[in-house]
Amino acid sequence: MNRHDFTNKIITLLGQMINAGELPIIDFVKRSDSEQYRLFKSGFSRCDGTHKISQHQRGKAMDIYFIDRSDGTKLAPPAKGLEYWHDRWQKLGGSPMIEWDQYHFE
């Protein structure tokens, strides 16, 4: 999947989330090599940005978090569940959920 295809498909997924009543917010779409390395050194990624390249560096990954509807300021799991949204993402052509990075969509 190229960046244009990724953009179109992630927009479709976000639209489905919003239409289902979820409150998604996006984070970490495109990362520089140095930002990727910093996250790797901090233990937040298994990709070092040089030998193992993250799809974020290629602009083909996005982290999607969800606002808690009852509070409006805190993060919470999506009402339909992460498995549901990853299943929808796979049907659009995306990769399966990564167990240790469940809010990551690539």
N, CA, C and O atoms as a GROMACS GRO file, in nm:
protein
  424
    1MET      N    1   0.086  -0.117   0.000
    1MET     CA    2   0.000   0.000   0.000
    1MET      C    3   0.091   0.124   0.000
    1MET      O    4   0.182   0.134   0.082
    2ASN      N    5   0.067   0.217  -0.090
    2ASN     CA    6   0.146   0.340  -0.094
    2ASN      C    7   0.083   0.444   0.000
    2ASN      O    8  -0.022   0.419   0.060
    3ARG      N    9   0.147   0.558   0.012
    3ARG     CA   10   0.099   0.661   0.108
    3ARG      C   11  -0.038   0.714   0.069
    3ARG      O   12  -0.121   0.741   0.157
    4HIS      N   13  -0.063   0.731  -0.058
    4HIS     CA   14  -0.193   0.780  -0.102
    4HIS      C   15  -0.303   0.680  -0.066
    4HIS      O   16  -0.408   0.718  -0.014
    5ASP      N   17  -0.279   0.553  -0.094
    5ASP     CA   18  -0.377   0.449  -0.058
    5ASP      C   19  -0.398   0.445   0.093
    5ASP      O   20  -0.511   0.435   0.140
    6PHE      N   21  -0.288   0.453   0.168
    6PHE     CA   22  -0.299   0.452   0.314
    6PHE      C   23  -0.386   0.569   0.361
    6PHE      O   24  -0.474   0.552   0.445
    7THR      N   25  -0.360   0.686   0.307
    7THR     CA   26  -0.437   0.805   0.346
    7THR      C   27  -0.586   0.785   0.318
    7THR      O   28  -0.669   0.812   0.405
    8ASN      N   29  -0.620   0.738   0.200
    8ASN     CA   30  -0.760   0.716   0.165
    8ASN      C   31  -0.826   0.613   0.257
    8ASN      O   32  -0.940   0.632   0.301
    9LYS      N   33  -0.755   0.506   0.286
    9LYS     CA   34  -0.813   0.399   0.368
    9LYS      C   35  -0.824   0.439   0.515
    9LYS      O   36  -0.921   0.403   0.581
   10ILE      N   37  -0.726   0.514   0.566
   10ILE     CA   38  -0.732   0.555   0.707
   10ILE      C   39  -0.843   0.659   0.725
   10ILE      O   40  -0.907   0.664   0.830
   11ILE      N   41  -0.865   0.743   0.625
   11ILE     CA   42  -0.976   0.839   0.631
   11ILE      C   43  -1.109   0.765   0.633
   11ILE      O   44  -1.200   0.802   0.706
   12THR      N   45  -1.119   0.660   0.553
   12THR     CA   46  -1.240   0.578   0.553
   12THR      C   47  -1.263   0.517   0.691
   12THR      O   48  -1.374   0.521   0.744
   13LEU      N   49  -1.157   0.462   0.750
   13LEU     CA   50  -1.168   0.401   0.883
   13LEU      C   51  -1.209   0.505   0.987
   13LEU      O   52  -1.297   0.479   1.069
   14LEU      N   53  -1.145   0.621   0.986
   14LEU     CA   54  -1.181   0.727   1.081
   14LEU      C   55  -1.326   0.769   1.064
   14LEU      O   56  -1.395   0.796   1.163
   15GLY      N   57  -1.374   0.776   0.941
   15GLY     CA   58  -1.514   0.809   0.916
   15GLY      C   59  -1.607   0.703   0.974
   15GLY      O   60  -1.710   0.736   1.032
   16GLN      N   61  -1.570   0.576   0.959
   16GLN     CA   62  -1.650   0.469   1.017
   16GLN      C   63  -1.653   0.480   1.170
   16GLN      O   64  -1.757   0.458   1.232
   17MET      N   65  -1.539   0.513   1.229
   17MET     CA   66  -1.532   0.529   1.374
   17MET      C   67  -1.624   0.642   1.421
   17MET      O   68  -1.701   0.625   1.515
   18ILE      N   69  -1.616   0.754   1.354
   18ILE     CA   70  -1.697   0.870   1.391
   18ILE      C   71  -1.846   0.840   1.371
   18ILE      O   72  -1.928   0.872   1.457
   19ASN      N   73  -1.880   0.777   1.260
   19ASN     CA   74  -2.019   0.742   1.233
   19ASN      C   75  -2.075   0.642   1.334
   19ASN      O   76  -2.195   0.637   1.357
   20ALA      N   77  -1.986   0.563   1.395
   20ALA     CA   78  -2.029   0.466   1.497
   20ALA      C   79  -2.036   0.528   1.636
   20ALA      O   80  -2.070   0.460   1.733
   21GLY      N   81  -2.005   0.658   1.645
   21GLY     CA   82  -2.013   0.725   1.774
   21GLY      C   83  -1.884   0.727   1.854
   21GLY      O   84  -1.883   0.774   1.968
   22GLU      N   85  -1.776   0.676   1.797
   22GLU     CA   86  -1.646   0.680   1.865
   22GLU      C   87  -1.591   0.822   1.856
   22GLU      O   88  -1.632   0.902   1.772
   23LEU      N   89  -1.497   0.853   1.944
   23LEU     CA   90  -1.428   0.983   1.943
   23LEU      C   91  -1.278   0.961   1.920
   23LEU      O   92  -1.200   0.972   2.015
   24PRO      N   93  -1.237   0.929   1.796
   24PRO     CA   94  -1.096   0.903   1.770
   24PRO      C   95  -1.013   1.030   1.765
   24PRO      O   96  -1.060   1.136   1.724
   25ILE      N   97  -0.888   1.016   1.807
   25ILE     CA   98  -0.789   1.122   1.787
   25ILE      C   99  -0.666   1.055   1.727
   25ILE      O  100  -0.634   0.941   1.759
   26ILE      N  101  -0.597   1.127   1.640
   26ILE     CA  102  -0.480   1.069   1.573
   26ILE      C  103  -0.352   1.120   1.638
   26ILE      O  104  -0.345   1.231   1.691
   27ASP      N  105  -0.251   1.035   1.630
   27ASP     CA  106  -0.121   1.068   1.687
   27ASP      C  107  -0.015   0.992   1.607
   27ASP      O  108  -0.043   0.888   1.549
   28PHE      N  109   0.105   1.044   1.605
   28PHE     CA  110   0.219   0.978   1.541
   28PHE      C  111   0.186   0.924   1.403
   28PHE      O  112   0.172   0.803   1.384
   29VAL      N  113   0.174   1.013   1.308
   29VAL     CA  114   0.150   0.970   1.171
   29VAL      C  115   0.284   0.956   1.099
   29VAL      O  116   0.318   0.846   1.055
   30LYS      N  117   0.359   1.062   1.086
   30LYS     CA  118   0.487   1.059   1.015
   30LYS      C  119   0.598   1.094   1.113
   30LYS      O  120   0.592   1.195   1.182
   31ARG      N  121   0.698   1.007   1.119
   31ARG     CA  122   0.810   1.029   1.211
   31ARG      C  123   0.941   1.044   1.136
   31ARG      O  124   0.963   0.981   1.032
   32SER      N  125   1.026   1.129   1.190
   32SER     CA  126   1.162   1.140   1.137
   32SER      C  127   1.244   1.021   1.189
   32SER      O  128   1.203   0.952   1.282
   33ASP      N  129   1.358   1.000   1.128
   33ASP     CA  130   1.447   0.893   1.174
   33ASP      C  131   1.490   0.916   1.318
   33ASP      O  132   1.497   0.822   1.398
   34SER      N  133   1.519   1.042   1.352
   34SER     CA  134   1.565   1.072   1.488
   34SER      C  135   1.453   1.052   1.591
   34SER      O  136   1.478   1.005   1.701
   35GLU      N  137   1.329   1.089   1.556
   35GLU     CA  138   1.217   1.066   1.646
   35GLU      C  139   1.192   0.917   1.666
   35GLU      O  140   1.163   0.871   1.776
   36GLN      N  141   1.204   0.841   1.558
   36GLN     CA  142   1.187   0.696   1.568
   36GLN      C  143   1.292   0.636   1.659
   36GLN      O  144   1.262   0.550   1.742
   37TYR      N  145   1.416   0.680   1.645
   37TYR     CA  146   1.524   0.629   1.729
   37TYR      C  147   1.500   0.666   1.876
   37TYR      O  148   1.524   0.584   1.965
   38ARG      N  149   1.454   0.788   1.900
   38ARG     CA  150   1.424   0.830   2.038
   38ARG      C  151   1.318   0.740   2.100
   38ARG      O  152   1.331   0.700   2.216
   39LEU      N  153   1.213   0.709   2.025
   39LEU     CA  154   1.107   0.621   2.076
   39LEU      C  155   1.160   0.480   2.099
   39LEU      O  156   1.121   0.414   2.196
   40PHE      N  157   1.246   0.433   2.012
   40PHE     CA  158   1.310   0.302   2.028
   40PHE      C  159   1.393   0.298   2.156
   40PHE      O  160   1.382   0.205   2.236
   41LYS      N  161   1.477   0.400   2.175
   41LYS     CA  162   1.564   0.406   2.295
   41LYS      C  163   1.481   0.419   2.423
   41LYS      O  164   1.524   0.374   2.529
   42SER      N  165   1.363   0.480   2.414
   42SER     CA  166   1.275   0.496   2.530
   42SER      C  167   1.190   0.372   2.556
   42SER      O  168   1.120   0.366   2.657
   43GLY      N  169   1.196   0.273   2.467
   43GLY     CA  170   1.121   0.150   2.485
   43GLY      C  171   0.978   0.155   2.432
   43GLY      O  172   0.899   0.065   2.460
   44PHE      N  173   0.944   0.258   2.355
   44PHE     CA  174   0.809   0.272   2.300
   44PHE      C  175   0.794   0.212   2.161
   44PHE      O  176   0.684   0.208   2.107
   45SER      N  177   0.903   0.166   2.102
   45SER     CA  178   0.898   0.106   1.969
   45SER      C  179   1.002  -0.004   1.961
   45SER      O  180   1.103  -0.001   2.031
   46ARG      N  181   0.976  -0.100   1.876
   46ARG     CA  182   1.072  -0.207   1.851
   46ARG      C  183   1.150  -0.182   1.722
   46ARG      O  184   1.233  -0.263   1.682
   47CYS      N  185   1.123  -0.070   1.658
   47CYS     CA  186   1.194  -0.030   1.536
   47CYS      C  187   1.294   0.079   1.571
   47CYS      O  188   1.257   0.181   1.630
   48ASP      N  189   1.420   0.058   1.535
   48ASP     CA  190   1.523   0.156   1.569
   48ASP      C  191   1.533   0.273   1.471
   48ASP      O  192   1.601   0.372   1.497
   49GLY      N  193   1.464   0.260   1.358
   49GLY     CA  194   1.464   0.369   1.261
   49GLY      C  195   1.575   0.363   1.159
   49GLY      O  196   1.576   0.440   1.063
   50THR      N  197   1.670   0.272   1.179
   50THR     CA  198   1.782   0.258   1.085
   50THR      C  199   1.786   0.117   1.028
   50THR      O  200   1.776   0.097   0.907
   51HIS      N  201   1.801   0.019   1.116
   51HIS     CA  202   1.806  -0.120   1.072
   51HIS      C  203   1.666  -0.179   1.056
   51HIS      O  204   1.641  -0.258   0.966
   52LYS      N  205   1.578  -0.140   1.144
   52LYS     CA  206   1.438  -0.181   1.136
   52LYS      C  207   1.354  -0.055   1.124
   52LYS      O  208   1.337   0.019   1.221
   53ILE      N  209   1.302  -0.031   1.005
   53ILE     CA  210   1.230   0.092   0.973
   53ILE      C  211   1.082   0.076   1.014
   53ILE      O  212   1.020  -0.027   0.988
   54SER      N  213   1.029   0.179   1.076
   54SER     CA  214   0.888   0.182   1.114
   54SER      C  215   0.805   0.232   0.997
   54SER      O  216   0.850   0.315   0.918
   55GLN      N  217   0.683   0.182   0.986
   55GLN     CA  218   0.592   0.232   0.883
   55GLN      C  219   0.557   0.379   0.908
   55GLN      O  220   0.515   0.448   0.815
   56HIS      N  221   0.574   0.427   1.032
   56HIS     CA  222   0.554   0.570   1.059
   56HIS      C  223   0.657   0.653   0.982
   56HIS      O  224   0.624   0.762   0.934
   57GLN      N  225   0.778   0.604   0.969
   57GLN     CA  226   0.881   0.676   0.895
   57GLN      C  227   0.845   0.685   0.746
   57GLN      O  228   0.885   0.779   0.677
   58ARG      N  229   0.771   0.590   0.700
   58ARG     CA  230   0.728   0.586   0.561
   58ARG      C  231   0.595   0.659   0.539
   58ARG      O  232   0.549   0.673   0.426
   59GLY      N  233   0.535   0.706   0.648
   59GLY     CA  234   0.407   0.775   0.637
   59GLY      C  235   0.291   0.681   0.611
   59GLY      O  236   0.188   0.722   0.556
   60LYS      N  237   0.308   0.554   0.650
   60LYS     CA  238   0.204   0.454   0.624
   60LYS      C  239   0.159   0.386   0.753
   60LYS      O  240   0.128   0.267   0.754
   61ALA      N  241   0.157   0.462   0.862
   61ALA     CA  242   0.106   0.412   0.990
   61ALA      C  243   0.053   0.530   1.069
   61ALA      O  244   0.099   0.644   1.054
   62MET      N  245  -0.045   0.501   1.154
   62MET     CA  246  -0.105   0.604   1.239
   62MET      C  247  -0.145   0.539   1.370
   62MET      O  248  -0.197   0.427   1.372
   63ASP      N  249  -0.122   0.608   1.479
   63ASP     CA  250  -0.174   0.565   1.607
   63ASP      C  251  -0.307   0.637   1.628
   63ASP      O  252  -0.317   0.759   1.611
   64ILE      N  253  -0.408   0.560   1.664
   64ILE     CA  254  -0.541   0.617   1.687
   64ILE      C  255  -0.582   0.587   1.830
   64ILE      O  256  -0.591   0.471   1.870
   65TYR      N  257  -0.608   0.692   1.905
   65TYR     CA  258  -0.655   0.680   2.043
   65TYR      C  259  -0.800   0.728   2.047
   65TYR      O  260  -0.852   0.780   1.949
   66PHE      N  261  -0.864   0.708   2.161
   66PHE     CA  262  -1.006   0.741   2.172
   66PHE      C  263  -1.033   0.818   2.300
   66PHE      O  264  -0.979   0.787   2.406
   67ILE      N  265  -1.117   0.920   2.287
   67ILE     CA  266  -1.159   1.001   2.402
   67ILE      C  267  -1.274   0.929   2.472
   67ILE      O  268  -1.363   0.874   2.407
   68ASP      N  269  -1.272   0.931   2.603
   68ASP     CA  270  -1.381   0.875   2.684
   68ASP      C  271  -1.501   0.967   2.672
   68ASP      O  272  -1.496   1.083   2.713
   69ARG      N  273  -1.609   0.916   2.615
   69ARG     CA  274  -1.728   0.997   2.591
   69ARG      C  275  -1.787   1.053   2.721
   69ARG      O  276  -1.837   1.166   2.721
   70SER      N  277  -1.782   0.978   2.830
   70SER     CA  278  -1.843   1.024   2.956
   70SER      C  279  -1.763   1.137   3.020
   70SER      O  280  -1.819   1.220   3.091
   71ASP      N  281  -1.631   1.141   2.994
   71ASP     CA  282  -1.546   1.242   3.056
   71ASP      C  283  -1.512   1.354   2.958
   71ASP      O  284  -1.513   1.471   2.995
   72GLY      N  285  -1.482   1.318   2.835
   72GLY     CA  286  -1.449   1.416   2.732
   72GLY      C  287  -1.306   1.464   2.730
   72GLY      O  288  -1.266   1.536   2.639
   73THR      N  289  -1.226   1.423   2.829
   73THR     CA  290  -1.086   1.466   2.833
   73THR      C  291  -0.989   1.350   2.846
   73THR      O  292  -0.873   1.362   2.805
   74LYS      N  293  -1.033   1.240   2.900
   74LYS     CA  294  -0.944   1.125   2.923
   74LYS      C  295  -0.949   1.029   2.805
   74LYS      O  296  -1.048   1.023   2.732
   75LEU      N  297  -0.841   0.953   2.790
   75LEU     CA  298  -0.839   0.848   2.689
   75LEU      C  299  -0.905   0.723   2.746
   75LEU      O  300  -0.900   0.698   2.866
   76ALA      N  301  -0.966   0.646   2.658
   76ALA     CA  302  -1.031   0.520   2.697
   76ALA      C  303  -1.033   0.429   2.576
   76ALA      O  304  -1.023   0.476   2.462
   77PRO      N  305  -1.045   0.299   2.597
   77PRO     CA  306  -1.061   0.209   2.482
   77PRO      C  307  -1.188   0.244   2.404
   77PRO      O  308  -1.282   0.298   2.461
   78PRO      N  309  -1.190   0.215   2.275
   78PRO     CA  310  -1.311   0.244   2.197
   78PRO      C  311  -1.429   0.159   2.244
   78PRO      O  312  -1.411   0.046   2.290
   79ALA      N  313  -1.548   0.214   2.231
   79ALA     CA  314  -1.669   0.144   2.276
   79ALA      C  315  -1.685   0.010   2.205
   79ALA      O  316  -1.727  -0.088   2.267
   80LYS      N  317  -1.653   0.004   2.078
   80LYS     CA  318  -1.668  -0.120   2.002
   80LYS      C  319  -1.549  -0.214   2.020
   80LYS      O  320  -1.554  -0.329   1.977
   81GLY      N  321  -1.443  -0.168   2.084
   81GLY     CA  322  -1.324  -0.250   2.107
   81GLY      C  323  -1.221  -0.237   1.998
   81GLY      O  324  -1.254  -0.213   1.881
   82LEU      N  325  -1.096  -0.253   2.035
   82LEU     CA  326  -0.987  -0.242   1.938
   82LEU      C  327  -0.990  -0.354   1.835
   82LEU      O  328  -0.958  -0.331   1.718
   83GLU      N  329  -1.029  -0.474   1.877
   83GLU     CA  330  -1.035  -0.586   1.783
   83GLU      C  331  -1.134  -0.556   1.669
   83GLU      O  332  -1.107  -0.586   1.553
   84TYR      N  333  -1.247  -0.496   1.705
   84TYR     CA  334  -1.347  -0.459   1.604
   84TYR      C  335  -1.287  -0.364   1.502
   84TYR      O  336  -1.304  -0.384   1.381
   85TRP      N  337  -1.217  -0.260   1.548
   85TRP     CA  338  -1.164  -0.161   1.456
   85TRP      C  339  -1.047  -0.215   1.375
   85TRP      O  340  -1.028  -0.177   1.259
   86HIS      N  341  -0.968  -0.303   1.434
   86HIS     CA  342  -0.861  -0.365   1.356
   86HIS      C  343  -0.919  -0.460   1.251
   86HIS      O  344  -0.863  -0.472   1.141
   87ASP      N  345  -1.028  -0.527   1.282
   87ASP     CA  346  -1.095  -0.611   1.183
   87ASP      C  347  -1.144  -0.525   1.067
   87ASP      O  348  -1.127  -0.563   0.951
   88ARG      N  349  -1.206  -0.411   1.097
   88ARG     CA  350  -1.252  -0.319   0.992
   88ARG      C  351  -1.132  -0.271   0.909
   88ARG      O  352  -1.141  -0.261   0.787
   89TRP      N  353  -1.020  -0.242   0.976
   89TRP     CA  354  -0.899  -0.195   0.908
   89TRP      C  355  -0.846  -0.302   0.813
   89TRP      O  356  -0.808  -0.272   0.699
   90GLN      N  357  -0.843  -0.426   0.858
   90GLN     CA  358  -0.797  -0.534   0.771
   90GLN      C  359  -0.887  -0.549   0.649
   90GLN      O  360  -0.838  -0.578   0.540
   91LYS      N  361  -1.017  -0.531   0.666
   91LYS     CA  362  -1.109  -0.540   0.553
   91LYS      C  363  -1.084  -0.429   0.451
   91LYS      O  364  -1.117  -0.443   0.333
   92LEU      N  365  -1.024  -0.320   0.496
   92LEU     CA  366  -0.987  -0.211   0.405
   92LEU      C  367  -0.850  -0.234   0.341
   92LEU      O  368  -0.809  -0.158   0.253
   93GLY      N  369  -0.780  -0.339   0.385
   93GLY     CA  370  -0.648  -0.371   0.330
   93GLY      C  371  -0.533  -0.344   0.424
   93GLY      O  372  -0.417  -0.358   0.384
   94GLY      N  373  -0.562  -0.307   0.548
   94GLY     CA  374  -0.457  -0.279   0.646
   94GLY      C  375  -0.402  -0.405   0.710
   94GLY      O  376  -0.454  -0.515   0.691
   95SER      N  377  -0.295  -0.387   0.785
   95SER     CA  378  -0.229  -0.498   0.853
   95SER      C  379  -0.302  -0.536   0.982
   95SER      O  380  -0.374  -0.454   1.039
   96PRO      N  381  -0.283  -0.660   1.028
   96PRO     CA  382  -0.346  -0.703   1.154
   96PRO      C  383  -0.294  -0.625   1.274
   96PRO      O  384  -0.189  -0.562   1.268
   97MET      N  385  -0.369  -0.631   1.382
   97MET     CA  386  -0.331  -0.564   1.507
   97MET      C  387  -0.202  -0.624   1.562
   97MET      O  388  -0.182  -0.745   1.559
   98ILE      N  389  -0.116  -0.537   1.612
   98ILE     CA  390   0.006  -0.577   1.682
   98ILE      C  391  -0.029  -0.582   1.830
   98ILE      O  392  -0.066  -0.480   1.888
   99GLU      N  393  -0.016  -0.698   1.891
   99GLU     CA  394  -0.062  -0.716   2.030
   99GLU      C  395   0.003  -0.618   2.128
   99GLU      O  396  -0.064  -0.572   2.220
  100TRP      N  397   0.129  -0.586   2.110
  100TRP     CA  398   0.197  -0.497   2.205
  100TRP      C  399   0.179  -0.349   2.169
  100TRP      O  400   0.225  -0.262   2.242
  101ASP      N  401   0.112  -0.320   2.056
  101ASP     CA  402   0.093  -0.181   2.011
  101ASP      C  403  -0.047  -0.170   1.949
  101ASP      O  404  -0.060  -0.142   1.830
  102GLN      N  405  -0.150  -0.192   2.030
  102GLN     CA  406  -0.286  -0.209   1.982
  102GLN      C  407  -0.350  -0.084   1.923
  102GLN      O  408  -0.450  -0.095   1.852
  103TYR      N  409  -0.297   0.031   1.949
  103TYR     CA  410  -0.354   0.155   1.895
  103TYR      C  411  -0.287   0.195   1.763
  103TYR      O  412  -0.316   0.301   1.708
  104HIS      N  413  -0.200   0.111   1.714
  104HIS     CA  414  -0.123   0.133   1.591
  104HIS      C  415  -0.197   0.070   1.472
  104HIS      O  416  -0.236  -0.047   1.476
  105PHE      N  417  -0.216   0.150   1.368
  105PHE     CA  418  -0.280   0.102   1.244
  105PHE      C  419  -0.184   0.126   1.129
  105PHE      O  420  -0.143   0.240   1.105
  106GLU      N  421  -0.148   0.020   1.056
  106GLU     CA  422  -0.060   0.036   0.939
  106GLU      C  423  -0.110  -0.050   0.824
  106GLU      O  424  -0.049  -0.050   0.716
   0.00000   0.00000   0.00000
